Amino acid sequence: MYLIRGNDQCAYLTHAECKNQNAADEWMIADTLEIQDALEQGILVFPEPQQTQHIQRIQSILEDV
């Protein structure tokens, strides 16, 4: 799973994959970094986030990192 945290302190899932290899896909990393750059510049990339229990749980985990 590729997660980033936006300036709004919300966690965003950009990609997910399931495969036999243990290496990340380079294009997914590059795409995730482009999304993060856009969020940091204030460009709306995702629809308005919904505050679900899952998002709150992810936020709690990211705060501990």
Rosetta blueprint (number, residue, H / E / L):
1 M L
2 Y E
3 L E
4 I E
5 R E
6 G L
7 N L
8 D L
9 Q L
10 C L
11 A E
12 Y E
13 L E
14 T E
15 H E
16 A L
17 E L
18 C L
19 K L
20 N L
21 Q L
22 N L
23 A L
24 A L
25 D L
26 E H
27 W H
28 M H
29 I H
30 A H
31 D H
32 T H
33 L H
34 E H
35 I H
36 Q H
37 D H
38 A H
39 L H
40 E H
41 Q L
42 G L
43 I L
44 L L
45 V L
46 F L
47 P L
48 E L
49 P L
50 Q L
51 Q L
52 T L
53 Q H
54 H H
55 I H
56 Q H
57 R H
58 I H
59 Q H
60 S H
61 I H
62 L H
63 E H
64 D L
65 V L
